[in-house]
Amino acid sequence: MNLPQFSDVLEASERIKEYIHRTPVLTSRAINEIAGAELFFKCENMQKVGAFKFRGATNAVLSLTAEELSKGVCTHSSGNHAQALALAARMKEVPAYIVMPSNSPQVKKDAVAGYGANILYCEPTLAARESTLADVVAKTGSIFIHPYNNFKVIAGQATSALELMDEVKDLDYVITPVGGGGLLSGTLLSVGALSQHTKVIAGEPEGADDAYRSILKGEIVPSDNPRTICDGLLTSLGEMTFAIISKNIYKIITVDDATTINAMRLIWERMKIIVEPSSAVTLAIVLSEKIDLKGKRIGLILSGGNVDLAKLPW
């Protein structure tokens, strides 16, 4: 299997730098005191489309030839990748066909529509997503950009940790969420190349712990009927992301939704920024004390901030 290397991350960084935001790294003295550690929050909630996904989608779209782009791009996604691909396609003035589960958050449905994508709704199952997408490809000839199991997408997502490691030195840990594994596998590529002593931890909801179980079993365990407030972390790992994660991950730690909601609220209240539950799982790992992180320097990637304000979890 051809997997991205750090050289591909550096190429992606050059390719997308004019199109993306270099997101800020913020700190909070109050949260540091609560956590008993030095925390550095990489704010991908401030990325275009409100999530890190714009990095990977942009790298993938910009890597296509004019001929490949002529019939547009397509994907299936519950929200953030859908928005990212829709905007990346609009930048290149090509069509985007997005298959979205019918139960996707309304805020994400509205955003995808706002970027001018053609939306096709399906039942909220992987089988429905894939069959609907197959119909789209057959009818349009558009190029499928997978949300995470894609070489260029992974390399693009890795640029977030690349920026974090450039800005903050001597981190003991970097914590990311894990759903399909694009952000996590990309983070592993960047951190592994730039720091021998920095360990990468993934945060995952207890109600959607397929990545945790996959690493234990040594093969991909499908995400079957996940139940969590973290709507961005419902998908199974892909072959490419599993290959990178299983070889390089330090730990995957699961956390209950109550702790994640508490972490999310803490970020909103103390840092005055909006993050979605899937982002807050990183701080939830620190607060859960399932691993001793006292006194450590920790980078946390806040993956996105697309929240339905009519359905806040508190």
GUMARMI-867990 format. One record per residue: residue number from 1; y, x, z of N, C-alpha, C, O, CB in turn. Coordinates in steps of 0.1 Angstrom, whole numbers. Atoms other than C-alpha are relative to their C-alpha. Glycine has a CB too. Example, Ala and Ser with C-alpha at 12.3 -4.5 7.8 and 13.67 -1.06 7.14 Angstrom:
2
R   i  n_c2  n_c1  n_c3 ca_c2 ca_c1 ca_c3  c_c2  c_c1  c_c3  o_c2  o_c1  o_c3 cb_c2 cb_c1 cb_c3
R   1   -12     9     0   -45   123    78    12     9     0    12    19     7     0   -10    12
R   2   -11    -9     0   -11   137    71    11    -8     8    22    -3     9     5     4   -14
***
This chain:
314
R   i  n_c2  n_c1  n_c3 ca_c2 ca_c1 ca_c3  c_c2  c_c1  c_c3  o_c2  o_c1  o_c3 cb_c2 cb_c1 cb_c3
R   1   -12     8     0     0     0     0    12     9     0    14    18     8     0   -10    12
R   2   -12    -7     1    34    13   -10    10    -5    10    15   -16     9     6     0   -14
R   3    -9     4   -10    56    12    21    13     8     0    13    19    -5    -7     2    14
R   4   -13    -7     1    93    20    24     0    12    10    -6    12    21    11    -9     3
R   5    -2   -12    -9   102    54    39    15     1     4    23    -7    -1    -5    13    -8
R   6   -14    -1    -5   134    66    56     9     3   -12    21    -1   -12     1    11    10
R   7    -9    -3    12   147    79    22     4   -13    -7    15   -14   -12    -8     9   -10
R   8    -3    13     6   145    43    10    11    -7     8    19   -15     3   -12    -9    -1
R   9   -10     6    -9   166    32    40    14     6    -3    24    -1    -4    -3     3    15
R  10   -13    -7     4   193    58    31     5    -5   -13    17    -7   -15    -2    15     0
R  11    -4     5    13   193    46    -5     6   -14     2    16   -18    -4   -12     0   -10
R  12    -5    14    -2   197    10     7    13     0     7    22    -8     3   -10    -8     9
R  13   -12    -1    -7   225    20    30    12     2   -10    22    -4    -9     0    11    11
R  14   -10    -3    11   244    34     0     2   -12    -9    14   -15   -13    -4    13    -8
R  15    -1    11    10   236     5   -22     8   -12     5    15   -18    -3   -14    -5    -4
R  16    -6    13    -5   248   -23     1    13     2     8    19    -8    12   -10    -6     9
R  17   -11    -3    -9   276    -6    20    13    -7    -3    21   -11     5     3    14     2
R  18   -13     7     5   304   -22    -1    -1   -15     2     9   -22     0     3     4   -14
R  19     2    15     0   289   -57     3    -1    -6    14     1   -17    17   -11    -3    -8
R  20     3     5   -13   280   -59    40    10     4    10    19    12     7   -14     5     5
R  21    -8    -4   -11   298   -57    73    -7    11     8   -19    10    10     4   -11     9
R  22     6    -9   -10   292   -26    94     3    -6    14    15    -6    18     6    15    -1
R  23    -3     9   -11   288   -47   125     3     9    13    -2    20    14   -12    -9     3
R  24    -4    -8   -12   302   -36   159   -11     1    10   -21    -7    10    12    -7     7
R  25     9    -2   -12   283   -23   189     8    -3    12    18     4    15    -7    14     0
R  26    -8     4   -12   296   -41   220    -8     3    13   -20     4    13     3   -15    -1
R  27     6    -2   -13   289   -35   257     7   -10    10    17   -15     7     2    15     5
R  28    -5     9   -10   294   -56   288    -4     6    14   -15     8    17    -7   -14    -1
R  29     2    -5   -13   299   -41   322    -7   -10     9   -16    -6    17    13     4     7
R  30     6    11    -9   289   -74   339   -15    -1    -3   -23    -1     6     7   -13    -3
R  31    14     1     3   256   -76   320    -7    13     4   -19    13     8    -2    -3   -15
R  32     6   -13    -4   249   -39   326    -3     0    15   -14     4    19    10    12    -2
R  33     3     0   -15   252   -45   364   -11   -10     3   -19    -7    12    13    -5     7
R  34    11     9    -2   229   -75   362   -13     6    -4   -23     5     3     2   -13    -8
R  35    13    -6     5   203   -56   342    -3    13     6   -15    17     6     2     3   -15
R  36     3   -13    -6   207   -23   360    -3    11   -10   -10    20    -8   -12    -1    10
R  37     2    -9    11   208    -5   327    13     0    -9    21    -8    -8   -12    -4    -8
R  38   -11     0    10   233     6   300    -5    -6   -13   -14    -1   -20     4    15    -2
R  39     5     8    11   230   -19   272    11     1   -11    23     0    -9    -2   -15     3
R  40    -9    -1    11   245   -15   237    -5   -11   -10   -16   -10   -16    -1    14    -6
R  41     4    11     8   245   -47   216     5     2   -14    17     2   -17     6   -13     6
R  42    -4    -1    15   244   -43   178     1   -14    -5    -9   -21    -6   -11     8    -8
R  43    -4    14     2   261   -75   167    -2    -5   -14     7    -6   -21    14    -2     4
R  44     3     5    13   243   -87   136     4   -15    -1     4   -21   -12   -14     2    -4
R  45    -6    14     0   256  -122   146    13     0    -7    18   -11   -11     1    -6    14
R  46   -13    -1     7   288  -109   131    -1     5   -15     9     8   -21     9     9     8
R  47     2    -3    14   272  -100    98     3   -11    -9     4   -23    -4   -15     4    -2
R  48    -1    11     9   279  -120    67   -12    -9     0   -23    -5     2     2     5   -15
R  49     9    11    -2   260  -153    68    -5    -1    14   -14    -9    17   -12     2    -9
R  50     3     1   -14   258  -147   105   -14     6     5   -19     2    15     0   -14     4
R  51    13    -5    -3   226  -127   105    -3    13    -7     2    16   -18   -12   -10    -2
R  52     4   -12     7   210   -93    97    -6    -2   -13    -6     8   -22   -10     8     9
R  53     8     2    12   191  -109    69     8     3   -13     3     5   -24    -4   -15    -1
R  54    -8    -3    12   221  -103    45    -2    14    -5    -1    16   -17    15    -3     3
R  55     2   -14     4   213   -66    45   -12     1    -9   -11     6   -20    -3     9    13
R  56    12    -1     9   178   -70    31     1    -8   -12    -3    -3   -23   -12    -5     8
R  57    -1     8    12   186   -98     7     9     7   -10     6     6   -22     6   -14     4
R  58    -9    -7     9   215   -78    -7    -6    12    -6    -5    14   -18    13     4     8
R  59     7   -12     5   194   -47   -11   -10    -4   -11   -11     2   -21    -7     8    11
R  60    10     5    10   167   -67   -29     6    -5   -13     2    -1   -24    -8   -11     7
R  61    -7     6    12   191   -85   -52     6    11    -9     5    11   -21    10   -10     4
R  62    -7   -10     7   211   -54   -61   -10    10    -6    -6    18   -15     9     8    10
R  63    10    -9     6   178   -35   -69    -6    -6   -12   -13     1   -19   -11     2    11
R  64     5     7    12   169   -60   -96     8     4   -13    20     6   -12    -1   -15     1
R  65    -7    -3    13   177   -53  -133     7   -13    -5     4   -24     1   -10     5   -11
R  66    -7    11     5   200   -76  -152   -10   -10    -7    -8   -22    -5    10     4   -11
R  67    10     9     6   169   -90  -171    -7    -7    11   -10   -19     9    -9     8    -9
R  68     7     7   -11   151   -97  -138     9   -11     6     4   -21    10    -4    10    10
R  69    -9     9    -7   182  -114  -124     3   -12    -9     8   -22    -4    12     7     4
R  70    -5    10     9   188  -136  -155    -5   -14     3     2   -24     0    -4     4   -14
R  71     5    13    -3   166  -164  -143     1    -4    15    -4   -14    19   -15    -1    -4
R  72    -3     3   -14   177  -162  -107   -11     5     9   -20    12     6     1   -15     2
R  73     8    -4   -11   160  -156   -74    -5   -12     8     2   -22     8     6    11     9
R  74     4    12    -8   140  -178   -51    -7     6    13   -11    17    14   -10    -8    -8
R  75     7    -3   -12   125  -178   -16    -4   -12     8     1   -23     4     8    10     9
R  76     1    10   -10   112  -199    13     5     5    13     2    17    16   -15    -5     1
R  77    -6    -5   -13   130  -197    46     5   -12     8    10   -22     2    12    10    -3
R  78    -5    11    -9   139  -218    76    15     1     2    21    -8     8    -7     1    13
R  79   -15     0    -2   175  -206    75     7    13    -3    14    13   -13     3    -3    13
R  80    -9   -12     2   189  -171    78    -2     8   -13     7    12   -19    -2     9    12
R  81     3    -7    12   171  -155    49     5    -9   -12     9    -4   -22   -15     4    -2
R  82    -5     9    10   179  -186    29    15     2    -3    19     3   -14    -3   -15     4
R  83   -15    -2     2   216  -182    35     3    14    -6    12    15   -15     7    -1    14
R  84    -3   -13     5   215  -145    29    -3     2   -15     5     7   -22    -9    10     7
R  85     4    -1    14   197  -148    -5    10    -8    -8    13    -4   -19   -14    -4    -2
R  86    -9     9     7   220  -177   -15    13     8    -2    19     7   -13     2   -13     8
R  87   -13    -8     2   251  -155    -9    -1    12    -9     7    14   -17     5     4    14
R  88     2   -12     8   236  -124   -24    -1    -4   -15     5     3   -24   -13     7     4
R  89     1     5    14   228  -144   -56    13    -4    -5    17    -2   -16   -10   -12    -1
R  90   -13     4     5   262  -159   -57     9    12    -3    17    11   -12     7    -9    11
R  91    -7   -12     3   277  -124   -56    -3     5   -14     6    10   -21    -3    11    11
R  92     5    -4    13   257  -116   -87     1   -11   -11    -2    -9   -22   -14     6     0
R  93    -2    11     9   265  -150  -102   -13    -4    -7   -14    -7   -19    11     3   -11
R  94    13     4     5   228  -159  -106    -5   -12     9    -1   -13    20   -10    11    -1
R  95     5    12    -9   209  -191   -94    -8     5    11   -15    15    10    -7    -9    -9
R  96     9    -2   -11   192  -192   -61    -7   -13     3    -1   -23     4     7     6    13
R  97     8    12    -3   163  -216   -54    -6     2    13   -14    11    15   -11    -2   -12
R  98     4    -2   -14   156  -220   -17    -9   -12     4    -5   -23     4    12     1     9
R  99     9     9    -6   125  -238    -3     2     0    15     0    11    21   -15     3    -4
R 100    -3     1   -14   134  -250    32    -9   -10     7   -10   -21     1    15    -3     3
R 101     7    11    -8   112  -268    58    10   -11     4    21    -8     7    -7     6    12
R 102    -8    12    -2   125  -303    64     6     1    14    16    -6    17    -8   -12    -2
R 103    -5     0   -13   130  -295   101     9    12     3    11    16    15   -12     0    10
R 104   -10   -11    -2   153  -265    96    12    -5     6    16   -16     4     3     7   -14
R 105   -12     5    -6   184  -266   117    11    -4   -10    13     2   -20     6    12     9
R 106    -9     5     9   211  -286   101    11    10    -3    16    10   -15     7   -13     6
R 107   -11   -10     2   237  -258   105    -5    10   -11     4    14   -19     3     7    13
R 108     4   -10    10   215  -236    83    -2    -7   -13     1    -1   -24   -14     6     5
R 109     1     7    13   208  -263    57    14    -1    -6    16     1   -18    -5   -15     3
R 110   -14     2     5   246  -269    54     5    13    -5    12    13   -16     9    -5    11
R 111    -5   -13     4   253  -232    51    -7     4   -14     0     9   -23    -3    11    10
R 112     6    -3    13   227  -227    23     6    -8   -11     8    -3   -22   -16    -3     1
R 113    -6     8    10   241  -256     4    14     5    -3    19     4   -15     1   -15     5
R 114   -14    -5     1   276  -242    10     1    12    -9    11    15   -16     6     3    13
R 115     0   -12     9   266  -210    -8    -4    -3   -14    -5     6   -22    -9    11     6
R 116     2     4    14   257  -230   -39   -15     1    -4   -17     1   -16     8     8    -9
R 117    14    -1     3   219  -226   -37    -6   -14    -4    -1   -24     1    -8     6    11
R 118     7    12     3   195  -252   -51   -11    -1    11   -20     8    11    -7     1   -15
R 119     9     2   -11   175  -265   -21   -11    -9    -3    -8   -20    -8     8    -4    13
R 120    12     8     1   140  -279   -22    -6    -1    14   -10     9    19   -10     5   -11
R 121     6     2   -14   127  -294    11   -15    -2    -1   -20    -7   -11     7   -11     7
R 122    14     1    -1    91  -292    21    -5    -3    14     4    -3    24    -7    12    -5
R 123     6     2   -14    68  -300    51     1    13     7     0    24     1   -14    -6    -1
R 124    -2   -12    -8    72  -275    79   -14     7     3   -17    10    14     6    -3    13
R 125    13    -8    -1    39  -256    72     1    11   -10     8    10   -20   -12    -9    -3
R 126     0   -11     9    33  -223    55    -6    -4   -13    -1     0   -24    -8    12     6
R 127     7     4    12    10  -239    30    10    -8    -9    10    -7   -21   -12    -9     3
R 128   -10     8     7    38  -264    20    11     9    -6    15     7   -17     6   -11     9
R 129   -10    -9     5    63  -236    17    -5     7   -12     2     8   -23     4    10    11
R 130     5    -9    10    41  -215    -5    -3    -8   -13     0    -4   -24   -13     7     4
R 131     3     8    12    30  -244   -28    12    -5    -7    13    -5   -19    -9   -12     4
R 132   -13     4     6    65  -256   -33     7    11    -7    13    10   -18    10    -6    11
R 133    -6   -12     6    77  -221   -40    -7     3   -13    -1     7   -23     0    12     9
R 134     8    -3    13    49  -216   -66     5    -9   -11     5    -5   -23   -15    -2     3
R 135    -5     9    10    62  -247   -84    13     5    -5    16     4   -17     1   -14     6
R 136   -13    -5     4    97  -233   -84    -1    12   -10     6    12   -20     8     4    12
R 137     1   -12     9    86  -200   -99    -5    -4   -13    -1     1   -24   -10    11     7
R 138     6     4    12    65  -217  -125    10    -7    -9    10    -5   -21   -12   -10     2
R 139   -10     7     8    94  -239  -136    12     8    -4    18     5   -15     4   -12     8
R 140   -13    -7     2   123  -215  -134    -2    15    -5     7    20   -11     8     0    12
R 141     2   -14     4   108  -180  -139     8     9    10    10    21     7     4     3   -14
R 142    -9    -7   -10   130  -169  -109    -9    11     8   -21     9     9     7    -9    10
R 143     7   -11    -7   121  -137   -89    -1    -4    15     9    -7    21     8    13    -2
R 144     2     3   -14   106  -143   -55     4    11     9    -2    22     8   -15    -4     3
R 145    -4   -10   -10   123  -124   -27    -5    -4    13     0   -13    20    16     2     0
R 146     7     5   -12   100  -127     3    10     3    12    17    13    12   -13     8     2
R 147    -9    -2   -11   119  -131    36    -2    13     8     8    18    14    -2   -11    10
R 148     2   -12    -8   103  -100    52   -11     9    -6   -10    21    -5    -4    -4    14
R 149    11    -8     6    71   -88    33     4     5   -14    -2     2   -24   -13    -8    -1
R 150    -6    -4    12    92   -71     7     6    14     2    14    16    12    11   -10    -6
R 151    -3   -14    -1    98   -33     2    16     1     2    20     8    11    -4     8   -12
R 152   -15    -2     0   136   -36    -5     6    -8    12    16    -3    17     6    -5   -13
R 153    -5     8   -12   141   -63    22    -1     9    13     8    10    20    -7   -13     1
R 154     2    -8   -12   126   -40    49    10    11     0    15    14    11   -15     5     0
R 155    -9   -12     1   146   -10    37    15    -5     4    22     3    10     0     6   -13
R 156   -14     6    -3   178   -32    39     2    -3    14    12     0    20     3   -12    -9
R 157    -1     3   -14   171   -45    73     1    12     9     7    12    20   -13    -9     5
R 158     0   -13    -7   166    -9    85    13     6     2    16    14    11    -9    10    -6
R 159   -13    -6    -1   202    -2    80     8    -4    12    17     3    16     8    -4   -12
R 160    -6     4   -12   212   -21   111    -3    11    11     7    15    17    -5   -14     5
R 161     4   -11   -10   193     4   134     6    13    -5     9    21     4   -15     1     1
R 162    -6   -12     4   206    32   112    14     1     5    18    12    10     0     1   -16
R 163   -14     0    -5   242    23   121     0     1    15     8     8    20     7   -13    -5
R 164     0    -1   -14   233    18   157    -3    14     5     4    19    14   -11   -10     6
R 165     3   -14    -4   217    52   160    10    10    -3    12    20     3   -14     4    -7
R 166   -11    -9     4   246    68   142    12    -1    11    19     8    13     5    -4   -14
R 167   -12     3    -9   271    52   167    -3     3    14     6     8    22     4   -14    -2
R 168     3    -2   -14   252    55   200   -11    10     1   -22     8    -4    -5   -14     6
R 169     9   -11    -1   234    87   209    -9    -2    13    -5    -8    22     7    13     0
R 170     9    -1   -12   205    93   233    -5   -13     6    -4   -15    18     7     8    11
R 171     5    13    -5   191    58   235   -15     3     4   -22    10    -2     0   -11   -11
R 172    14    -1    -4   159    55   255    -9   -10    -7   -21    -7   -10    -1    -2    15
R 173     7    10     6   149    23   239     9    -8   -10    21    -8    -8    -6   -10    10
R 174    -6    10     9   158     0   210    -9   -13     1   -21   -12    -1     2     5   -14
R 175     7    13    -1   148   -37   214     4    -9   -12    16   -11   -13     1    -7    14
R 176    -3    10    11   146   -61   184    -9   -12     2   -19   -11     9    -2     6   -14
R 177     9    11     0   132   -96   181   -11     3   -11   -10    11   -19     7   -13    -4
R 178    10    -1    11   100  -100   160    -5   -14    -4    -9   -22     5   -12     8     4
R 179     6    13     5    91  -130   138    -9     4   -12   -21     7    -9    12    -9    -6
R 180     8    -6    11    79  -119   103     0    15     0    -9    20    -6     6    -5   -13
R 181     1   -15    -2    87   -83   112     8     8    -9     7    20    -8   -14     4    -1
R 182    -9    -8     8   113   -73    87    10     9     7    11    20     4     7    -9   -10
R 183   -10    -7    -8   139   -63   112    -7    11     8    -3    22     9     8    -9     9
R 184     8    -9    -8   113   -47   135    -5    12    -8    -3    23    -3   -11    -7     7
R 185     6   -11     8    96   -27   108    11     9    -5     9    22    -5    -9    -5   -11
R 186   -11    -9     5   129   -15    94     6     8    12     9    20    10    11    -9    -6
R 187    -5    -7   -12   141    -6   129    -9    12     3    -4    23     7     1    -9    12
R 188    10   -11    -3   109    15   134     2    11   -10     1    23    -6   -14    -6    -1
R 189    -3   -11    10   117    34   102    12     8     3    11    21     3     2    -6   -14
R 190   -12    -7    -3   152    43   112    -1     7    13     3    19    14    12   -10     1
R 191     1    -6   -13   146    50   149   -10    12    -1    -7    22     5    -4   -10    11
R 192    10   -10     1   114    70   141     5    13    -7     1    24    -3   -12    -5    -7
R 193    -5   -11     7   133    92   117    11     7     7    13    19     5     5    -4   -14
R 194   -13    -6    -6   164    98   138    -2     4    15     7    12    19    11   -10    -1
R 195     1    -4   -14   151   102   174   -15     0     4   -22   -11     3     8   -10     9
R 196    14    -1    -4   117   114   186    -3    -6    13   -14   -10    16    -4    15     0
R 197     3     5   -13   122   102   221     3   -15     2     0   -21    12     8     8    11
R 198    -4    14    -1   136    67   215   -12    -9    -4   -18    -8   -14    12    -4    -9
R 199    12     9     2   109    40   219     6   -14    -5    16   -18    -1    -8    -2    13
R 200    -4    13     5   111     7   200    -9   -11     6   -21   -10     6    -1    -1   -15
R 201     7    12    -6   102   -26   218     3   -12    -8    15   -14   -12     4    -1    16
R 202    -2    13     7    98   -60   202     0   -11    10    -9   -11    19    -9    -2   -12
R 203     0    12    -9   107   -92   220    -5   -12    -8    -1   -14   -19    14    -3     5
R 204     7    11     7    86  -123   211    -1   -12    10    -5    -9    21   -13     4    -6
R 205     2    11    -9    85  -158   225   -14    -2     4   -23     0    -4     6   -13    -6
R 206    14     3    -5    54  -167   246    -6   -11    -9   -18   -11   -11     0    -4    14
R 207     6    11     8    50  -198   225    -1     3   -15    -6    -6   -23     9   -12     1
R 208     2    -4    14    50  -179   192    -4    15     0     3    24    -5    13    -2    -9
R 209     3   -14    -3    32  -147   202   -10     6   -10   -19    15    -6    -6     1    14
R 210     9    -5    10    13  -140   170     1    15    -3   -10    21    -5     1    -8   -13
R 211    -1   -14     2    27  -105   166    -7     8    11   -14    18     9    15     4    -2
R 212     7    -6   -12    16   -96   201   -15     0    -2   -22    10     1     5    -7    13
R 213    15     1     2   -19  -109   194    -5     8   -12   -16    13   -12    -3   -15    -1
R 214     4    -8    12   -20   -92   160    -2    14     3   -11    21    -1    11    -2   -11
R 215     2   -14    -4   -14   -58   175   -12     2     9   -19    12     7    13     5     7
R 216    12    -1    -9   -40   -64   202   -13     0    -8   -22     7    -6     0   -11    10
R 217    12     2     8   -66   -75   176    -2    10   -11   -13    12   -16     0   -14    -6
R 218     1   -10    10   -57   -49   150     0    -6   -14    -3     0   -24   -12     8     1
R 219    -2     7    13   -52   -75   122     9   -11     2    12   -16    13   -14    -5    -5
R 220   -11    10     0   -27  -102   113    -6   -13     6   -16   -18     0     6    -2   -13
R 221     3    13    -5   -31  -133   135    10   -10    -4    22    -8    -1    -2     0    16
R 222   -10    10     5   -14  -163   118     7    -7    12     2    -9    22    -6   -10    -9
R 223    -8     8    -9    14  -181   136    -4   -14    -1     0   -21   -11    15     2    -2
R 224     6    14     2    -4  -214   142     6    -9    10     4    -8    23   -15     1     2
R 225    -7    10    -8    17  -243   156     8     7    11     6     4    23   -11    -9     6
R 226    -9    -6   -10    43  -221   173     9   -10     7    14   -20     1     8    11    -6
R 227    -8     9    -8    63  -238   201    10     9     7     7    15    18    -8    -9     9
R 228   -10    -8    -7    96  -221   210    14    -4    -5    15   -10   -16    -2    15    -3
R 229   -13     3     4   133  -226   209     5    10   -11    16     7   -17    10     0    12
R 230    -5   -11     9   136  -194   188    -5    -3   -14   -15     2   -19    -6    14     4
R 231     4     5    13   135  -211   154    -1    11   -11    -7     9   -21     9   -10    -5
R 232     0   -11    10   140  -177   136   -13     9     2   -15    18    -6    12     8     1
R 233    11    -8    -3   108  -163   151   -14    -7    -1   -23    -5     6     1     6    14
R 234    11     9     1    82  -188   139   -11     5   -10   -22     0   -10     4   -14    -4
R 235     9    -4    11    66  -169   110   -10    11     4    -8    18    14     9     5   -12
R 236    10   -11    -3    36  -146   109     4    13    -6    13    13   -15   -14    -5    -7
R 237    -3   -13     6    37  -109   101    -5     0   -14   -15    -7   -17    -6    11     9
R 238     6    -2    14    32   -98    65    -8    13     0    -8    20    10    12     1   -10
R 239     8   -12     1     9   -71    53     8    13     1     4    23     8    -7     0   -13
R 240    -8   -12    -1    37   -46    49     6     2    14     6    13    19    12     0   -11
R 241    -6    -1   -14    54   -53    82   -10     3    10    -8    11    19     8   -13     4
R 242    11    -3   -10    21   -53   101    -4    15    -1    -6    21     9   -12    -9    -3
R 243     4   -14     2    12   -19    86    10    10     7     6    19    13    -1     3   -15
R 244   -10    -9    -7    45    -3    98     0    -2    15     1     7    22    14    -3    -6
R 245    -1     3   -14    46   -21   131   -12     5     8   -11    11    18     1   -15     3
R 246    12    -3    -7    10   -15   141    -1    16     2    -7    20    12   -13    -5    -7
R 247     0   -15     0    14    23   134    10     6    10     8    16    15     1     6   -13
R 248   -11    -6    -7    47    28   152     6    -7    12    14    -1    19    11     1   -10
R 249    -6     7   -11    55     2   178    -4     5    14   -15    10    16    -4   -15    -1
R 250     3    -4   -14    57    11   215    -6   -11     7   -17   -10    13    13     5     7
R 251     5    11    -6    53   -23   229     6   -13    -6    17   -13   -11     4     0    16
R 252    -5    13     3    56   -60   220    -1    -8    13   -12    -9    19    -8    -7   -11
R 253     0     7   -13    66   -80   251     4   -15    -2    14   -17    -9    10     7    10
R 254    -3    14     1    66  -118   253     8    -5    12     7     0    23   -13    -8    -2
R 255    -9     6   -10    90  -139   272     1   -15    -2     0   -20   -13    14     7     0
R 256    -1    15     1    93  -176   281    14    -4    -5    24     3    -3    -4    -6    13
R 257   -12     6     6   120  -198   265    11    -1    11    23     1     8    -2   -13    -6
R 258   -10     2   -11   137  -204   299     8    13     2    20    13     4    -7    -4    13
R 259    -6   -13    -2   144  -167   303     9     3   -12    20     9   -11   -10    12     2
R 260    -8    -2    12   157  -165   267    12    -8     0    23    -4    -4    -9    -3   -13
R 261   -12     9    -1   180  -195   272    10     6    10    22     6     8    -4   -14     3
R 262    -9    -6   -10   194  -178   303     7    12    -5    19    14    -3    -9     4    13
R 263    -6   -12     6   200  -146   284    10    -4   -11    21     2   -11   -11     9    -7
R 264    -9     5    11   216  -165   255    13    -5     7    24    -1     2    -6   -11    -8
R 265   -12     5    -7   240  -182   280     8    11     6    20    11     6    -5   -10    11
R 266    -7   -12    -6   248  -149   297     8     7   -11    19    11    -8   -11    10     6
R 267    -7    -6    11   258  -134   263    12    -8    -4    23    -3    -5    -9     2   -12
R 268   -12     9     3   280  -164   255    11     1    10    22     3     7    -5   -15    -2
R 269    -9     1   -11   296  -165   289     7    14     3    19    14     5    -6    -4    13
R 270    -5   -12    -4   301  -128   296     6     8   -12    16    16   -10   -11     9     7
R 271    -5    -8    11   306  -113   261     8    -8   -10    15    -3   -19   -12     5    -7
R 272    -8     8     8   323  -143   245    -4     0   -15     5     0   -23    15     3     2
R 273     4     1    13   302  -142   214   -12   -10    -1   -19   -12     8    -5    15    -5
R 274    10    10     3   278  -167   198   -12     7    -5   -12    14   -16     5   -11   -10
R 275    12    -5     5   242  -157   194   -10   -11     1    -9   -20     9    -6    12     8
R 276    11    10     0   211  -178   186   -11     4     9   -12    16    12    -5    -3   -15
R 277    11    -4    -9   180  -179   208    -8    11    -5   -12    20     3    -9   -12     2
R 278     8   -11     6   161  -156   184     6    14     3    -1    23     5    -2    -2   -15
R 279    -7   -13    -4   187  -129   192    -1     3    15    -3    14    19    15    -1    -4
R 280    -1    -2   -14   188  -135   229   -14     5     6   -14     9    18     4   -13     7
R 281    13    -4    -5   151  -127   233     0    15     3    -8    19    11   -11    -3   -11
R 282    -1   -14    -3   161   -90   233     5     2    14    -1    10    22     9     7   -10
R 283    -5    -1   -13   182   -94   264   -10    -6    10   -12    -1    22    13    -6     2
R 284    10     6    -8   155  -117   278   -11    10     5   -16     9    16    -6   -12    -7
R 285    10   -10    -4   130   -88   278     5     8    11    -2    11    21    -3     9   -13
R 286    -6    -9   -11   154   -67   299     0    -8    13    -3    -3    24    14     4    -4
R 287    -1     8   -13   160   -96   324   -13    -4     6   -14    -6    18     8   -13    -4
R 288    13     4    -5   123  -105   326    -6    10     9   -15     6    17    -9    -3   -12
R 289     6   -11    -8   115   -72   342   -15     2    -2   -22     7     7     3    -2    15
R 290    14    -3     3    82   -71   325    -3    14    -3   -14    19    -3    -5    -9   -12
R 291     1   -14     1    89   -35   319    12     6     7    23     0     7     0     5   -16
R 292   -10    -6    -8   109   -12   341    10     8    -9     7    18   -15    -6    10    11
R 293   -10    -6     9   141    -4   322    13     4     8    23     7     3     5   -10   -11
R 294   -11    -3    -9   163     4   352     6    14    -3    -2    24    -4    -4    -1    15
R 295    -7   -12     3   189    31   345    -2     6   -14     3    17   -17    -6    10    10
R 296     2    -5    14   179    34   308    12    -4    -9    20   -13    -6   -13    -6    -5
R 297   -10     4    10   202    34   278    -8    -7   -11   -17    -2   -17     7    14    -6
R 298     8     9     8   190     6   256     9    -7   -11    20   -12    -8    -6   -11     8
R 299    -6     7    11   201    -6   222    -7   -14    -3   -19   -14    -4     0     8   -13
R 300     6    14     2   196   -44   216     6    -5   -13    18    -6   -15     3    -9    12
R 301    -5     5    12   199   -58   181     1   -15     1   -10   -22     2    -9     4   -12
R 302    -2    15     0   214   -93   182    -1    -5   -14     9    -3   -22    14    -3     7
R 303     3     2    14   199  -106   151     8   -10    -8    10    -9   -20   -15    -4    -1
R 304    -8    10     7   220  -136   143     7   -10    10     4   -10    22    -9    -8    -9
R 305    -8     9    -9   244  -163   156     2   -14    -6    12   -20    -4    14     6     2
R 306    -1    13     7   236  -194   135    -6   -11     9   -18   -13     9    -7     0   -13
R 307     5    10   -10   234  -221   162     6   -14    -4    17   -15    -8     5     4    14
R 308    -4    14     2   235  -259   158     8    -4    13     2    -6    23   -12    -9    -3
R 309    -8     3   -12   264  -266   182    -2   -14     5     3   -17    17    15     2    -3
R 310     3    14    -5   253  -302   185   -13     0     8   -16   -10    14    -1   -10   -12
R 311    13     0    -7   220  -291   200    -2    13     8   -12    20     7   -12    -1   -10
R 312     1   -12    -9   227  -264   225   -10    -2    11   -12   -13    16    14     3     7
R 313    12     2    -9   198  -257   249     3    -1    14    -6     0    23    -9    12    -2
R 314    -3     1   -14   217  -261   281     9   -13     2    13   -16    13     8    12     5
***
